[in-house]
Amino acid sequence: MANPRGNESVQRMVPISPRPGLPGLVVRDPYASRLLSGEKVWEIRGRNTNVRGPVVILKSGTGHAFGTVDLVRVLGPLEASDLVNAPELPQAERREIEREGLPYAKTYAYVFTDPRRFSEPVRYTHPHGAVTWVRLPDFDLDSIPVEV
């Protein structure tokens, strides 16, 4: 790219993320614990997301992060029959959907792999009004011990 001053130096553009930091997903218990134990690999939500990669699991109402999972894909919108017959969803959740129907007008499954539980819960600052996603700019996963 030519410099407007006339010299021929080339400038490289480096994309800057408008929202730095790891994404944290707010999840109620017992679902958060089940995600981190690997018992649960789908989290049902009412919106699609473009987030992929490591996601910090934040237990709703605690002000703490408890571990991470990798968000690898999003399925949907799904029908009730997709969920009722999905072995990836715990049986209790499948029965609940069979009884009560879909929880959202448009229902998606966030697909997670590689659960890692922190050795100790890590406090974070929950922004006012955040319901589903929280950006965690100060989280350094390399410095947080995980269970083995």
C-alpha positions, 0 to 999 in steps of 0.5 A: 500500500503506497504511503500518501507522502509519496515514499514506497514503504508498505504498511500492513493492516493488523485487524484489531478486535473491537471486543478484546478478551475471552468470552464468558457464557453465563450458565445456570447450575446444574447445567454449568457443572454438567458442561464442565464434567463433560456429561453435557455437550450441548447447551440450548440457547435462543440465539445463534452465535459466531463465537468459536473456541475457548469459552469461560463458563460463568455460573449464574449468580455466583460472580465466579468462573469455574472452567472452560469448554471449546465451542466448536459449532452451533446447530439450528434452528432445531425442531423439538424432535431434533432435541428429543432424539438427541443422545448429546442432550441429557435424558432429563432435558430431552424429557422436559422438551418432550413435555413442554416443547421448545424453550425458544421460538428459534432454538439452537444447540451450542456444541462444546468439547474439551471441558476443563474445570479450574482448580478453584473458582475465579472471581470476575466482574459481571457487567450490569445488564449482561445476561448471556455473554460477558467479555473477560479482558483480564483473564489469562487462561495460562495462569489459571490452574485446572483440575487433572 
